[in-house]
Amino acid sequence: MTAPLFVFYVLAGICVASAVTVISARNPVHSVLFLILAFFNAAGMFVLAGAEFLAMVLVVVYVGAVAVLFMFVVMMLDIDIVAVRQGFLRYLPVGALIGLVLLVELVLVFGTLGVGEVPFPAAEPTPAGVSNTEALGAVLYTDYFFAFQLAGIILLVAIIGAISLTLRDRGPLKRQDIGKQVHRERSASVRLARVESGKGLG
């Protein structure tokens, strides 16, 4: 077994285990931590496959958006933030363990760069003379253009669904009813009054 193949099996195993833990953990904080671990493992497998751009996008976009995801979880589940902060020391061992695993995986991935062949069946993941980003863009916007646009529509529907699910009635607030304003007649809006001098409207 070559070194890249061993690293691939390690990353794939930890990625699957962390993905299962994301959906099985009862604590949302633990789920977010294991989700970060799954993203880093997937990024490591992209690096082994020769897709450095995808690995960078996965880390920058998804791991960077985990904080926003955590905020959505707090908003939807009504988690007591004060209680979460008080239990920070209780979550510290889990976070330290995940950080140690990430450090070991980074050492393994960058230690196997240029050693042996890529353990994926793709003989040439990137054509000669073409950068990784250019090759990815050419494939997405030519061969898989409609699938790419369909994925964007699905994400748009998911965003609309998430907004409609989290939208709550905040009580008797004054809201603008445009239809009522348009169909309002003059008699309901204007009142003529005869005011005598020096007495006012009363």
Secondary structure as GFF3:
##gff-version 3
##sequence-region A 1 202
A	DSSP	alpha_helix	3	24	.	.	.	ID=ss1
A	DSSP	alpha_helix	28	48	.	.	.	ID=ss2
A	DSSP	alpha_helix	52	57	.	.	.	ID=ss3
A	DSSP	pi_helix	58	63	.	.	.	ID=ss4
A	DSSP	alpha_helix	64	77	.	.	.	ID=ss5
A	DSSP	alpha_helix	81	86	.	.	.	ID=ss6
A	DSSP	alpha_helix	88	111	.	.	.	ID=ss7
A	DSSP	alpha_helix	132	138	.	.	.	ID=ss8
A	DSSP	pi_helix	139	143	.	.	.	ID=ss9
A	DSSP	alpha_helix	145	166	.	.	.	ID=ss10
A	DSSP	alpha_helix	178	182	.	.	.	ID=ss11
A	DSSP	alpha_helix	186	189	.	.	.	ID=ss12
###
